[in-house]
Amino acid sequence: MVEVRIKDDESFEALLRRFSKKVQQESIVSEARRRQNFESPTSIRKKKISNKKRKSYRTTLKNQ
């Protein structure tokens, strides 16, 4: 859980900036987006395999 306390003579914008930076560092938003829709382990594996194939294909094209 991200907790940000206001410092002396700190504006709301600065506080909001610090908060959003901490949220981004802890990757809370990306984790929430990832968990929004359940994805089965087999589909995760299939995505990884297809990404590896796509990447290797791109590198072979680049090297030619």
RAFEN-V488569 format. One record per backbone hydrogen bond with DSSP energy under -1.0 kcal/mol. NH is the residue of the N-H (numbers start at 1). CO is the residue of the C=O. Records with the same first field share a line. If there is no record, write none. Layout:
BEGIN
NH=CO + CO
END
This chain:
BEGIN
10=7
15=11
16=12
17=13
18=14
19=15
20=16
21=17
22=18
23=19
24=20
25=21
26=22
28=23
31=27
32=28
33=29
34=30
35=31
44=40
45=41
46=42
47=43
48=44
49=45
50=46
51=47
52=48
53=49
54=50
55=51
56=52
57=53
58=54
59=55
60=56
61=57
62=58
63=59
END
